[in-house]
Amino acid sequence: MFRDDDNRPIAKSTTINVLIAHGGLGDLICTIPALNQLVTTQHWINPLIWVPDYMLEFTKHFLPKGTIIRDYTQAKKKFDDTLIGVSTKWLPQRTAMRTHPVDYAYQCLLDKVPYDQNERSYPRIRASEINLDKFQLPTKYVVIVATAAEVVKTMPEDTMNQIIDHVKAKGYEVIFVGQEKIDNGLGVRDIPKPLINLDKGLNLVNKTSLLELAAVMDGSALVIGMDGGPIHIAGFTAAKIVCGYTFASPDHLMPIREGVPGWDVYPVTPDSDLKCSFCQTNWSLMYGHDFRSCYYGPNDYSCVKMMTFDKFKVEIDKVLCEPV
């Protein structure tokens, strides 16, 4: 980055605030590759990184030791708004809605496009450092994301129930994960409770931290769910992923691992003739529309209805072995 014969000392002379805010869980944890680059390569600054409370432990795990990382609530009194800073706050028509959240984070925090695919990769969790004894995990299991923050990200009940039975028929135990509340840094709200029978597996909904969730996923044969924060968390592990995409294209959002977008990700998508598929990815300048809601009304959600068991089964069977 600097000339080899440059003997001038490089001191961290400028302290800046780095504020991670706006967007859902997936958007926010996808800032970590850019944060890692900021901390490890921009040696002339001293970054003070601010994250939502629930991200503190997770972020500390993946960034170098000694990095100053603070949460919104407990450390709020330490915030110095006189410092210059960078932020992932969404500005008018500049969001992560139509670009990968990793790329958005690079543009906001480092003012660059990461041409090196390895710089875009999610770092790998050090799962051996996470104690999961309290959960008494089975030895051979599949993780199913059982909750979703929005209707457009919700797997149909029939589909999920058939997936559960199919996975168990192959000889795998099922672990259910998810959360009962969502916090995007702008406030906490309840999300719908899953309608499936959680007694069919080990129910860890609302029982893990983000780091514990990642470690549970890392030990699984497969993670199954709809696009959202938990799927991005799975991207920090070695687990294979089967994921349904409705209002955003998998090319836009699949986790990036080993320098490859969508590495070991098996996407499930709506029928190819549904012209409104991936509306958020494709419809630019659609002022006044919230893409969490179906453009064609609350009774439509055609893309969600196309998340059928038959489609998931094809992808699941590519990963899971047949019962012996």
Secondary structure, 3 states (H helix, E strand, C coil): CCCCCCCCCCCCCEEEEEECCCCCHHHHHCCHHHHHHHHHHCCCEEEEEEECHHHHHHHHHHCCCCCEEEECCCCHHHCCCCCCEEECCCECCECCCCCCHHHHHHHHHCCCCCCCHHHHCCCCCCHHHCCCHHHCCCCCEEEEECCCCCHHHCCCHHHHHHHHHHHHHCCCEEEEECCCEEECCCCEEECCCCCCCHHHCEECCCCCCHHHHHHHHHCCCEEEEECCHHHHHHCCCCCCEEEECCCCCHHHHCCEECCEECCCEEEECCCCCCCCCCHHHHCCCCCCCCCCCCCCCCCCCHHHHCCCHHHHHHHHHHHCCCCC
